[in-house]
Amino acid sequence: MIPGVAESLPAPELMPDRVYTLPELRYPLRLNVGAELLDSNAEGGRAGRPAVLAGPRTLTYGELAKRVNQLCHGLRSMGLDRGDRVLLRLPNVPEFIVAWLACQKLGIVSVGTMPMLRARELAYIAADAGTRAAIVWGALREELERAQAQAPVLKRLVVAGEARPSDTTLAGLMTGESERFTAVDTERDELAMIAYTSGSTGVPKGCVHVHRDILASADSYARHVLAPSEEDRFGGHPTLAFTFGTGGLLVFPFRFGASTVLSGPFAPEAMLETFASQRVTLAFCAPTSYRLMLGVPDLTRRFDLGSLRLGVSAAEPLPAATWEAWRKTTGVELLDGIGSTEMFHIFVSSLPGRVRPGATGLPVTGYDCRVVDEAGREVAPGQPGLIAIKGPTGCKYWRKPDRQAEYVRFGGWNVTGDVYVRDADGYLVYQCRSDDMIVSGGYKIPGPEIEHVLDEHPAVAESAVVAAPDATRGFIVKAFVVLAAGRAPSAELVAELQEHVKRELAPYKYPRAVEFVERLPRTETGKIQRFVLRQADVIPWDPAKRA
Ligand code: 3UK
């Protein structure tokens, strides 16, 4: 046990430098992650302790448990039960946490979706996961209602927040008498959640997590890197629907009886204000956000960050310059960590007091990590290769037998598509992506998905989308567009194409730069040479050739 860390279900004692599979952690086979995170606190002496802080609202573990239990009865009364999939479309509000925990206690598989997703993206997820019902935040209902037309499986909506008289509401489902609900004991490999990742080819993949592997992430990464106590307050901006947020703002705080601080959409000053006023101790943000916060004038004079003990940085690489600037300004150490939706959370991380700025860090206790070539052979230190990891969490896909087979082919190693170099001391240094995924401000944007949507526009003959370097966001989406016959480039057309993408896809995916070209560079076999476009060595648009 770590002193000061209270756990109902004891965390497995992990030896350093040894990889563990999930069975080797020896969790009871029949457990429920909802009960472990909620009931163990509410019934284990923490009923009066704060669980969720959101602006002026505070929910203690006792109050949270009461709401969750009432919702369990309410969802059952609607005919939803164990094994059903339910889509969640809510911002970071307490209702998200209530809904997620109720799903877990019932054995319902929660399918979190990012608030920015558009109808076609939501319809894909609803159809793929087979979600019969959704719990939706009133202000976010419109895109989901449009998605229903394309995904007939999604029949029922439960509305939280602002609702209409004819709606089935979350509050209405929580009016039952009974404030107790015994969580179902799940079977060994019973699903807890499906988290969708933007696949590099543009087809999202459902990553499956079972009840035990969610706890495993808390007991490996959070416990060994962050060593939380019940006094900690976890805060930050990642959406609860993204496993970075599900872990950092729900699973980890509750696993250690601590509190989570929820806040509205990210804005630099508002985030700093929340850190200061809610006395956040552990921050979870993307590097772009730390950089934007550093741009706030007089930040340390205006915001007292004295409670912050560590900042976790993930979703994209943390440059040494950002690490140093944050440390110099705030005195707080940032811990870079690479995680993924497949792995649930971080598997290679910097450690407090042992940070090497510019390096992601070392494998998290419980995980093993290699840098390999295309054939899976380990490369020498100092040589670039694909990062491959193994541990208690990892690649389990929802109805994607090909991907599953690939995972097996790699002998249980998870290959994320990131190129790394391991230095002589074992520190892992991020280089780049090995595919067409664009990482911008921590968002994952598959180039081919944007091309597909651009090509639907009548002014576009064809397009190619790549990552272009950007001082704030790391990279931005840049589109090279060949126009349809009779169309000419203009600033208005750039804006129109950008609006088209924002309407069809989550707005963060839109191309911030658009360049019109005569043709796209291709190989002899006709494949677009994106590396040429990345070097911007392109054939410019030439009206003379267009006559
Ligand atoms: C990239 C990083 C360099 C990398 C995530 C923490 O980002 C998360 O999950 P996604 O599925 O994307 C995974 C990909 O993101 N990446 C993430 N962290 C870093 N690249 N340095 C980093 N520190 O390309 C990776 O393959 O969206 C992050 C926890 C949970 C998560 N789901």
Residues whose N, C-alpha, C, O or C-beta is under 5 A from the ligand:
A	BS01	3UK	T197 T243 F244 S313 A314 A315 E316 P317 L318 D336 G337 I338 G339 S340 T341 F344 H345 I346 T416 D418 Y430 K444
